[in-house]
């Protein structure tokens, strides 16, 4: 005897304003990011955050009022670093309304607060020096939207690999869903059936509304007879599909079609409007739904962690062209050297680089540095050497139409010493050039003045009027050195250097040239 499918209609979700919103927020190892960039809560809702610092650096979690320039707020502390250090790098700013302590590596803390009553977007950020540019997110406060009304179900028996045309089938059983929440709870049958849910949704005003769907197996959503989200086929409910639809103010017909082939039975749907947060229309909630549409990375991160010796990464590096050579030195000081321009393209502090983009998909674009305080001494893909009788002139820029490298340059590779420090080799006209680097100080810690030392050895004849450019941009002389101004200032020292227009240059001669780059305080 075939036993009937039994739909058990469970109690409706409790009020979102009454229940506590619980989130787990983690730091991402060596990436200067939180693992979640968007959280959602209702006005006045109790919130509990389990904050876990799995990184090797200290981090905190600071919530601010809407419109706060969190990067500027965190940077302002450096005007009086002694006082900021006593506050453990928590800004003395009235726009901060909730925060954690500064967590040491691998510490945890539970943070509880009541969400603000005023709807809006409340930024959160890590205020440890240098972290605020990338380590931030948003807490979005909005009321819960309306749910389904007059919800009914029609149950069909059958075996499918795709959604059938239910209009041509006869329902096995039909009924009313008393709590108006989409949910399938079975007795013994777990396979080979389909369900069509129909009900009414009320749009509070004309505007764009986003619909969410995740299912195991196939499902789709139709509004007023128009397909909005399609998740057909046999698959797990791993990802949430979503799509926006423009709705007029008033009532709209909602229809969800679902079939189960075998395995797990999971069905999640929700909607979201401009004035209300993601509101579930189903009893089962997808594990990612509280992220409020949290965007997933294309690939799981693969941060390259530098420990006792340099780590080298050859690939497409943002700011170093298609033949970038990244080097992470012990102590949190990193460079990207370009084998197109034969020049130092970038230097930065903190975490090195994420290899996931290129590990999973060669040619997947240029990867930016993971750390902070990025400095571009001479801009992107421009050579250090140039022949000109006007060193204040604009330096040549690389044009991919003219070949792989600037005229007169030839790449000769690099070698590693006993400690795996690289030396880059190339020729320019008749001269042979070697470049090597050492790092001093700790680039992972705030304050201080970590230093990169660049040694350039030139052997052989050089053309007349040959110049070597150290920096390009607003440069000013200061205390027997030169300061390159920008989002992050850099103090540059080299014997014989001089400012000509927007260039900091030195006459190119055979011998050894030593240049120091120091992050300015």
LOZA-464945 format. One record per residue (C-alpha): x, y, z. Coordinates in steps of 0.1 Angstrom, whole numbers, padded with zeros to 4 digits, always signed. Each point is the difference from the previous one (the first is absolute). Last residue first. Layout:
REM residues N
XYZ
...
//
This chain:
REM residues 521
+0551+0585+0097
+0016-0004-0034
+0004-0036-0013
+0036-0002-0009
+0016-0007-0034
+0037-0001+0000
+0021+0002-0032
+0036-0012-0005
+0016+0004-0034
+0031-0020-0008
+0024+0007-0029
-0004+0012-0036
-0018+0033-0002
-0036+0011-0003
-0006+0036+0011
-0026+0000+0028
-0037+0008-0002
-0030+0010+0020
-0026+0010-0026
-0029+0024+0001
+0021+0029-0012
+0036-0009+0006
+0007-0010+0036
+0035-0012+0008
+0017-0032+0012
+0038+0000+0004
+0001-0026+0028
-0034-0017+0004
-0027+0003+0026
-0038-0004-0004
-0027+0007+0026
-0033-0014-0011
-0035+0015+0006
-0031-0022-0002
-0030+0015-0018
+0026+0020-0018
+0031+0021+0006
+0035-0012-0009
+0023+0014+0027
+0037+0007-0008
+0029-0002+0023
+0026+0022+0018
-0027+0013+0024
-0028+0006-0026
+0001+0006-0037
-0034-0002-0017
-0015-0024-0025
-0035+0002-0016
+0002-0027-0027
+0027-0023-0014
+0027-0018+0020
+0035-0014-0002
+0007+0007-0037
+0034-0009-0014
+0014+0023-0026
+0021-0005-0031
+0012+0033-0017
+0028-0018-0019
-0006-0038-0004
+0013-0024+0026
+0031-0022-0002
+0004-0032+0020
-0011-0012+0034
-0028+0015+0021
-0008-0014+0034
-0034+0011+0015
-0006-0006+0037
-0034+0006+0014
-0006+0003+0038
-0036-0003+0012
-0007+0016+0034
-0025-0003+0027
-0007+0033+0018
-0018-0005+0033
-0037+0003+0003
-0022-0031-0002
+0014-0035+0000
+0000-0023-0031
+0028+0019-0018
+0026-0009+0026
+0034+0015-0005
+0026-0004-0027
-0004-0015-0035
+0027-0009-0025
-0001+0003-0038
+0021-0010-0030
+0004+0015-0035
+0025-0009-0026
+0007+0020-0032
+0021-0007-0030
+0008+0030-0023
+0002-0001-0038
-0035+0011-0008
-0018-0008+0033
+0006-0035+0012
-0020-0020+0026
+0005-0019+0032
-0021-0002+0032
+0015-0013+0032
-0023-0021+0022
+0004-0007+0037
-0002-0038+0005
+0022+0000+0031
+0029-0016-0019
-0005+0024-0029
-0027-0003-0026
+0004+0009-0037
-0019+0022-0024
-0008+0001-0037
+0020+0017-0029
-0027+0024-0012
+0011+0023-0029
-0005+0037-0001
+0010+0023-0029
-0036+0009-0010
-0026-0006+0027
-0014-0035+0004
-0025-0025-0014
-0004+0016-0034
-0011+0034-0014
-0037-0007+0001
+0002-0007+0037
+0008+0037+0006
+0022+0006+0030
+0003+0036+0012
+0030+0022-0007
+0009+0025+0027
-0015+0035-0001
+0027+0026-0001
+0017+0014+0031
+0031-0019-0010
+0004+0023-0030
+0031-0010-0019
-0015-0035-0003
+0010-0037+0001
-0021-0021+0023
+0006-0026+0027
-0026-0009+0027
-0025-0014-0025
-0038+0006+0002
-0025-0029+0006
-0023+0019+0024
+0010+0030+0020
+0034+0011+0011
+0001-0008+0038
-0034-0018+0002
-0006-0004+0037
-0025-0023+0017
-0007+0008+0036
-0020-0032+0005
+0003-0038-0006
-0017-0024-0023
+0016+0013-0032
-0022+0001-0031
-0004-0029-0024
-0002+0007-0037
-0026-0019-0021
-0011-0036-0002
+0027-0009-0025
+0007-0033+0017
-0031-0010+0018
+0000-0020+0032
+0036+0007+0012
-0001+0035-0016
-0030+0014+0019
+0009-0020+0032
+0035+0013+0004
-0008+0027+0026
+0030+0023+0007
+0024+0012+0028
-0017+0011+0032
+0015+0030+0018
+0018+0029-0018
+0003+0011-0036
+0025+0006-0028
-0010+0003-0036
+0015+0004-0035
+0038-0005+0004
+0014+0001-0035
+0009-0021-0030
-0030+0014-0018
-0013-0034-0012
+0016-0022+0026
-0018+0021+0026
+0009-0002+0037
-0028-0003+0026
+0012+0006+0036
-0008-0011+0035
+0009+0009+0036
-0018-0021+0027
+0029-0011+0021
+0014-0027-0022
+0000+0012-0036
-0028-0006-0025
+0011+0003-0035
-0023+0005-0030
+0013-0004-0035
-0023+0016-0025
+0001-0010-0036
-0035+0011-0011
+0003+0035+0015
+0013+0011+0033
-0029+0021+0013
-0024-0029+0005
+0021-0031+0000
-0003-0025-0029
+0023-0028+0010
+0033-0010+0017
-0003-0004+0038
+0031-0003+0021
+0000-0006+0038
+0029+0012+0020
+0013-0020+0030
-0011-0005+0036
-0037+0005-0003
-0019+0015-0029
-0036-0012-0004
-0014-0003-0035
-0038+0004+0003
-0020-0026-0019
-0035+0014+0001
-0029-0023-0010
-0010+0008-0035
-0026+0023-0017
-0005+0017+0033
-0035-0001+0014
-0022+0031+0003
-0020+0002+0032
-0036+0004-0011
-0012+0009+0034
+0026-0020+0019
-0029-0014+0020
-0009-0022-0030
+0033-0019-0001
-0011-0032+0018
-0032-0001-0020
-0031+0003+0021
-0028-0027+0000
-0034+0015+0009
-0003+0019-0032
-0010+0035-0010
+0031+0015+0017
+0004+0037+0001
+0031+0017-0012
-0001+0035+0014
-0027+0026-0005
-0001+0035-0016
+0016-0007-0034
-0017-0034-0002
+0012-0036+0008
-0015-0034-0007
+0005-0035+0013
+0001-0036-0012
+0015-0032+0014
-0007-0036-0009
+0019-0030+0012
-0008-0037-0003
+0032-0020-0001
+0005-0031-0021
-0022-0009-0029
-0021+0016-0028
-0019+0028+0018
-0020+0025-0020
-0009+0037+0006
-0022+0027-0015
-0004+0033+0018
-0029+0023-0009
-0007+0035+0013
-0029+0021-0014
+0005+0037+0008
-0019+0025+0023
+0007+0037+0001
+0026+0025-0011
+0015-0008-0034
+0029-0024-0002
+0034+0002-0017
+0018-0033+0003
+0034-0008+0014
+0018-0034-0002
+0016-0024+0024
+0015-0035+0001
+0011-0013+0034
+0028-0026-0003
+0005-0034+0016
-0036-0014-0003
+0012-0032-0016
-0007-0008-0037
-0025-0017-0023
-0014+0025-0025
-0017+0034+0002
+0011+0029+0020
-0019+0028-0018
-0007+0034+0015
-0026+0025-0013
-0023-0018-0024
-0030+0021-0008
-0036-0013+0008
-0007+0029+0024
+0032-0010+0018
+0016-0033-0008
+0027-0017+0021
+0019-0032-0011
+0010-0033+0015
+0022-0030-0006
+0016-0023+0026
+0011+0010+0027
-0009+0036+0000
+0013+0036+0005
-0020+0031-0010
+0001+0037+0006
-0022+0028-0013
+0010+0037-0003
-0026+0027-0001
+0003+0032-0021
-0026+0027+0005
-0036+0010+0003
-0011+0000+0036
-0010-0024+0028
+0002-0030-0024
-0025-0026+0013
+0007-0037-0007
-0028-0025-0006
+0001-0038-0001
+0007-0031-0021
+0023-0029+0009
+0005-0028-0026
+0015-0033+0013
+0018-0029-0017
+0007-0036+0009
+0025-0027-0006
+0019-0005+0033
-0002+0003+0037
-0032-0018+0009
-0001-0011+0036
-0019+0028+0017
+0010+0032-0018
+0004+0037+0011
+0000+0024-0029
+0000+0037+0008
-0011+0033-0015
-0013+0022+0028
-0036+0013+0000
-0007-0014+0035
-0031-0018-0011
+0012-0015-0032
-0032-0009-0018
-0005-0033-0019
+0004-0021-0031
+0007-0037-0005
+0011-0023-0028
-0002+0030-0024
-0009-0008-0037
+0027+0009-0025
-0001+0021-0031
+0002+0034+0018
+0030-0015+0019
+0022+0002-0031
+0029-0020+0015
+0030+0015+0018
+0031-0019-0012
+0014-0034+0009
-0034-0014+0008
-0017-0030+0018
-0036+0005+0009
-0025+0008+0027
-0016+0035+0002
-0009+0021+0031
-0019+0033-0004
+0006+0026+0027
-0018+0031+0013
+0011+0033+0014
-0028+0026+0006
+0026+0026+0010
+0038+0000-0004
+0022+0022+0022
+0004+0037+0006
+0035+0015+0003
+0022+0000+0031
+0012+0035+0011
+0034+0013-0011
+0034+0004+0016
+0030-0009-0023
+0032-0007+0018
+0028+0007-0025
+0035-0012-0005
+0037+0009+0006
+0035-0013-0002
+0013+0015-0032
+0009+0036+0006
-0005-0003+0038
+0031-0023+0006
+0028+0025-0001
+0001+0007+0037
-0024-0023+0019
-0034+0016-0004
-0018-0031-0014
-0033+0011-0016
-0038-0001+0003
-0022+0022-0021
-0037+0007+0010
-0024+0001-0030
-0034+0013+0009
-0032-0005+0020
-0002+0020+0033
-0007-0022+0030
+0037-0009+0004
+0007-0037+0006
+0002-0010+0037
+0034-0013+0010
+0019-0032+0007
+0037-0008-0008
+0015-0034+0007
+0038+0000-0002
+0026-0023-0015
+0038-0001-0001
+0021-0016-0027
+0023+0030-0004
-0006+0027+0026
-0035+0015+0000
-0003+0038+0004
-0032+0003+0020
-0033-0001-0017
-0020+0030-0011
-0034+0017+0002
-0011+0037-0005
+0029+0016-0018
-0010+0034-0015
+0011+0018+0032
+0037-0006-0010
+0029-0008+0023
+0014-0026-0024
+0007-0035+0014
+0037-0007-0006
+0007-0016+0033
-0012+0032+0018
+0036+0004+0013
+0012-0005-0036
-0022+0028-0012
+0015+0024+0025
+0035-0008-0011
-0010+0000-0037
-0012+0037+0001
-0006+0010-0036
+0000-0037-0007
-0035-0003+0014
-0013+0019-0030
+0006-0030-0022
-0028-0020+0017
-0026+0028-0005
+0012+0006-0036
-0004-0038-0008
-0034-0001+0017
-0015+0029-0019
-0032+0000+0020
-0032+0003-0021
-0021-0021+0022
+0012-0001+0037
+0028-0023+0009
+0006-0036+0011
+0035-0011+0010
+0014-0036-0002
+0036-0005+0011
+0031-0017-0014
+0034-0011+0011
+0022-0018-0025
+0006-0037-0005
-0036-0006-0012
-0027-0022+0015
-0017+0029+0018
-0034-0013+0009
-0030+0023+0007
-0032-0018+0011
-0025+0028-0006
-0032+0002+0020
-0027+0025-0011
-0033+0009+0018
-0024+0017-0025
-0008+0037+0004
-0004+0005-0037
+0004-0033-0018
+0034-0016-0009
+0021-0007-0030
+0038-0007-0004
+0022+0008-0030
+0038-0005-0006
+0004-0034+0015
+0034-0018+0002
+0015+0032+0014
+0030+0012-0019
+0038+0008+0004
+0009-0031-0021
+0026-0019+0020
-0025-0022+0016
-0036+0012-0004
-0016+0015+0031
-0032-0017+0012
-0035+0012+0007
-0026-0025+0014
-0034+0015+0001
-0030-0003+0023
-0031+0022-0005
-0019-0003+0033
-0038-0006-0003
-0025+0027+0009
+0003+0024-0030
+0001-0030-0024
-0033-0012+0014
-0001-0038+0003
-0002-0020-0032
-0033-0016-0005
-0009-0033+0016
+0004-0032-0020
-0023-0013-0027
+0005-0038-0002
-0006-0011-0036
-0006-0038-0001
+0008-0020-0031
-0023-0029-0003
+0011-0037+0006
-0002-0022-0030
-0013-0034+0009
//
